[in-house]
């Protein structure tokens, strides 16, 4: 077990450096879509097979196609989610939060 500790520590460091580096890059369209679909699934409180089916449909949908059963586009759904999450924030704090949230 003592022999595995240095290996685990080294892998942890390598992973954390990779994650820090990855944050510097702008998100791809697919990553942005994943963020939006996850937020939509969370808003709808989907679980298990229902969530899997929703995510599959959402991620394979074209950007301009509705992402949800309610007829809203992914951006509209994201706006609803961000508005809900911004509850209690006001003024510049809310503007900054909404800007970051809508960027993905």
Secondary structure, 3 states (H helix, E strand, C coil): CHHHHHHHHHHHHHHHHHHHHHCCCCCCHHHHHHHHHHHHHHHCCCCHHHHHHHHHHHHHCCCCCECCCCCCEHHHHHHHHHHHHCCCCCHHHHHHHHHHHHHC
